[in-house]
Amino acid sequence: MTRKELNRIRSQVNTVKTGYCNFSNLPYEEKLKYTEIGSNYGVYGWNWTAYLNTNDSVLIIDGYRNF
């Protein structure tokens, strides 16, 4: 998934940027509400992963590199 594709989705929902691997700190019951919709990898490895909760219209971006 590219930033351009993700920005189209971000314009329609509330977005939360969690920083490096903070999505894994959510309680298990909360994680079940989110679906991974895409991720991005560069020449140095993983950049970010995006999770969407369609019930609440919330997008979480869990990333290692700046988005």
Backbone torsions as a table, in degrees:
resi	resn	phi	psi	omega
1	MET	NA	135.9	179.1
2	THR	-94.6	165.0	177.2
3	ARG	-62.1	-37.5	-179.2
4	LYS	-62.0	-43.9	177.9
5	GLU	-63.4	-42.8	-179.1
6	LEU	-68.1	-36.0	179.4
7	ASN	-63.5	-31.2	175.3
8	ARG	-63.3	-39.6	178.6
9	ILE	-71.8	-41.2	-177.3
10	ARG	-60.6	-29.2	-179.1
11	SER	-71.1	-14.0	-176.3
12	GLN	-105.9	-10.2	-175.7
13	VAL	-135.5	169.2	173.4
14	ASN	-79.6	137.0	-175.8
15	THR	-116.8	137.7	175.3
16	VAL	-126.1	125.6	175.2
17	LYS	-98.9	123.0	-173.1
18	THR	-97.0	-15.9	-175.4
19	GLY	86.9	-164.5	-172.2
20	TYR	-71.5	111.7	171.7
21	CYS	55.3	29.2	178.7
22	ASN	-82.5	-16.7	176.6
23	PHE	-60.9	-33.9	-179.5
24	SER	-66.7	-16.5	179.1
25	ASN	-83.0	-8.0	177.5
26	LEU	-67.0	147.7	174.7
27	PRO	-60.0	149.8	-176.5
28	TYR	-53.9	-41.0	-178.6
29	GLU	-63.7	-35.0	178.2
30	GLU	-70.8	-40.9	-179.6
31	LYS	-60.6	-32.3	-178.6
32	LEU	-65.2	-21.6	-179.1
33	LYS	-78.1	-13.6	-174.1
34	TYR	-108.2	145.2	177.3
35	THR	-119.8	132.7	177.1
36	GLU	-70.2	123.0	-178.2
37	ILE	-107.1	-11.1	178.2
38	GLY	172.4	163.7	176.4
39	SER	-148.3	168.9	-176.9
40	ASN	-138.2	136.8	178.5
41	TYR	-126.9	141.8	177.7
42	GLY	-117.7	-166.8	-178.4
43	VAL	-66.1	-23.5	179.7
44	TYR	-100.2	7.5	178.0
45	GLY	114.5	-154.9	-173.9
46	TRP	-64.1	135.3	176.7
47	ASN	-106.2	-53.9	-178.2
48	TRP	-162.4	161.9	173.9
49	THR	-131.9	139.4	-179.2
50	ALA	-111.6	135.0	179.0
51	TYR	-122.8	138.2	-177.5
52	LEU	-122.4	133.9	171.7
53	ASN	-109.4	103.0	-175.1
54	THR	-72.3	-24.7	179.2
55	ASN	-66.0	-40.7	-177.0
56	ASP	-104.6	-0.3	-176.5
57	SER	54.9	50.4	179.8
58	VAL	-120.0	132.0	177.6
59	LEU	-113.8	127.0	177.2
60	ILE	-110.4	129.0	175.6
61	ILE	-111.0	114.5	-179.5
62	ASP	-105.3	111.3	-172.3
63	GLY	-139.4	157.6	178.0
64	TYR	-98.4	-40.5	179.2
65	ARG	-105.0	158.8	-179.0
66	ASN	-55.3	140.6	177.0
67	PHE	-104.9	NA	NA
